[in-house]
Structure formats: structure tokens, C-alpha cells
Amino acid sequence: MSLTEKFDRKRNQQEGTDEGSAINYAKTGGIRYVSFVMLDGKREFFCYSDLVRCSFDPEKSEISLIFRGAGSVSLKGQSLLSLYEQFQNQIPRQVICIDKRYISLNVIDEFNVTDINISTD
């Protein structure tokens, strides 16, 4: 492994990795938040320590997240199982909603989030 590759690997571990519609945390860290970016550019974040429940419905292609005292988040899209598994390990730092008409152009991601619905308690 070259010195450049070692530096690139270390930088990616420190900054987190970018996987298109989800930007992930590095493997280690303290308090973690997940930020949801809607199509209109609005953003909201929640603390992982408040995440009480996460469920995945493959028939609806929907992930539901419930945060203690803050509300719930519903994610809809395509191939969301890998994103659900990432939530189990508190990996996603940012989930970005993309327009449905651009799904075919998004060949980088394993999944596509096309709708984010946030409801507060």
C-alpha cells in the first residue's frame, strides 16, 4: 500500500465516507446525530441516543424511526434494507432525499431515499 493510499484511508476514517444519498460516520466517535435532508433543502437532525425503535417494511419499502421525545421519521424509497442495517450500527450521518426521476442516474448508491416524512410529538 502506497503512502498516498494510507493517507486517503486515514482521512476517510476521520471524515466519514460519502456514499451518495447517505454520508456516513467514521467507525469511531462520541455523540452521533443523523441529519435528514428533504427535497426542498430543509434539514432536521436527531440524536442517535434518542432512537428507540427502527423498523423496515419490505412490502412498502419503508423505514420507520422513532425518537424518544422528538417524534418519528419515515423514509421511503428503493432497496432500503442496507440503509436499515446501517441504522442498526448508527452509521448514517446524513440521509439525503432524491427526486424519483433521478433514481436511474444514481448508480453509486445501494439504496435511494425518495421521501422523508418527519412528524413531531
C-alpha positions as CSV (number, residue, x, y, z in Angstrom):
1,M,0.0,0.0,0.0
2,S,1.4,3.4,-1.0
3,L,1.8,6.3,1.4
4,T,-0.9,8.2,-0.6
5,E,-3.4,5.3,-0.1
6,K,-2.6,5.3,3.6
7,F,-3.3,9.0,3.9
8,D,-6.5,8.7,1.9
9,R,-7.7,5.8,4.1
10,K,-6.9,7.7,7.3
11,R,-8.7,10.8,6.0
12,N,-11.8,8.9,5.1
13,Q,-11.9,7.2,8.5
14,Q,-11.7,10.6,10.2
15,E,-14.2,12.5,8.0
16,G,-16.6,9.7,7.4
17,T,-17.4,8.3,4.0
18,D,-19.7,9.7,1.3
19,E,-22.0,7.1,-0.3
20,G,-24.2,9.4,-2.3
21,S,-27.6,9.7,-0.6
22,A,-26.1,8.8,2.8
23,I,-23.0,10.3,4.3
24,N,-21.6,8.1,7.0
25,Y,-19.7,8.5,10.2
26,A,-16.2,7.2,10.6
27,K,-16.0,3.9,12.6
28,T,-15.3,5.6,16.0
29,G,-16.7,8.6,17.7
30,G,-18.8,10.0,20.6
31,I,-22.2,11.5,20.4
32,R,-23.8,10.9,17.0
33,Y,-26.6,12.6,15.1
34,V,-28.4,11.8,12.0
35,S,-29.5,14.6,9.7
36,F,-32.3,14.3,7.2
37,V,-32.2,16.5,4.0
38,M,-35.6,16.9,2.3
39,L,-36.0,17.7,-1.4
40,D,-36.7,21.4,-0.7
41,G,-33.4,21.7,1.2
42,K,-34.9,21.7,4.7
43,R,-32.9,19.7,7.2
44,E,-33.6,18.2,10.6
45,F,-31.3,16.2,12.8
46,F,-31.9,13.8,15.6
47,C,-29.6,12.3,18.2
48,Y,-28.9,8.5,17.9
49,S,-29.2,8.2,21.7
50,D,-32.9,9.1,21.4
51,L,-33.5,6.4,18.7
52,V,-35.9,4.0,20.4
53,R,-37.1,1.9,17.5
54,C,-36.3,1.3,13.9
55,S,-38.4,-1.0,11.6
56,F,-38.2,-1.9,7.9
57,D,-41.2,-3.0,5.9
58,P,-40.0,-4.5,2.6
59,E,-43.5,-4.6,1.1
60,K,-43.9,-0.8,1.4
61,S,-40.2,-0.2,1.0
62,E,-40.3,1.9,4.1
63,I,-38.1,2.5,7.2
64,S,-39.7,3.9,10.3
65,L,-37.6,5.5,13.0
66,I,-39.0,6.6,16.4
67,F,-37.0,9.0,18.6
68,R,-37.8,9.4,22.3
69,G,-39.4,12.8,23.0
70,A,-38.7,14.1,19.5
71,G,-41.1,12.3,17.1
72,S,-40.7,9.9,14.2
73,V,-39.2,9.7,10.8
74,S,-40.5,7.7,7.8
75,L,-38.2,7.0,4.9
76,K,-39.5,5.6,1.6
77,G,-37.5,4.6,-1.5
78,Q,-35.8,1.7,-3.2
79,S,-33.5,-1.0,-1.8
80,L,-33.7,0.3,1.7
81,L,-32.5,-2.9,3.5
82,S,-28.9,-1.8,3.5
83,L,-29.8,1.6,5.0
84,Y,-31.8,-0.1,7.7
85,E,-28.8,-2.3,8.6
86,Q,-26.6,0.8,8.7
87,F,-29.1,2.4,11.2
88,Q,-28.6,-0.6,13.5
89,N,-24.9,0.4,13.8
90,Q,-25.6,4.2,13.9
91,I,-23.6,4.7,10.7
92,P,-25.6,7.2,8.6
93,R,-24.7,10.8,9.4
94,Q,-26.8,12.3,6.7
95,V,-29.7,10.9,4.7
96,I,-30.5,12.9,1.5
97,C,-33.8,12.6,-0.3
98,I,-33.5,12.5,-4.1
99,D,-36.2,13.1,-6.7
100,K,-37.7,10.0,-8.1
101,R,-36.9,11.0,-11.7
102,Y,-33.2,10.9,-10.9
103,I,-33.1,7.3,-9.5
104,S,-31.8,5.8,-12.7
105,L,-28.9,8.3,-12.7
106,N,-27.9,7.3,-9.1
107,V,-25.8,4.2,-9.8
108,I,-23.4,4.9,-6.8
109,D,-25.8,4.1,-4.0
110,E,-27.1,0.7,-2.9
111,F,-30.4,2.5,-2.0
112,N,-32.4,5.5,-2.9
113,V,-34.5,7.6,-0.4
114,T,-37.3,9.3,-2.3
115,D,-39.5,10.5,0.5
116,I,-38.7,11.7,4.1
117,N,-41.7,12.4,6.4
118,I,-40.9,13.8,9.9
119,S,-43.7,14.0,12.5
120,T,-43.1,15.5,15.9
121,D,-44.8,14.6,19.2
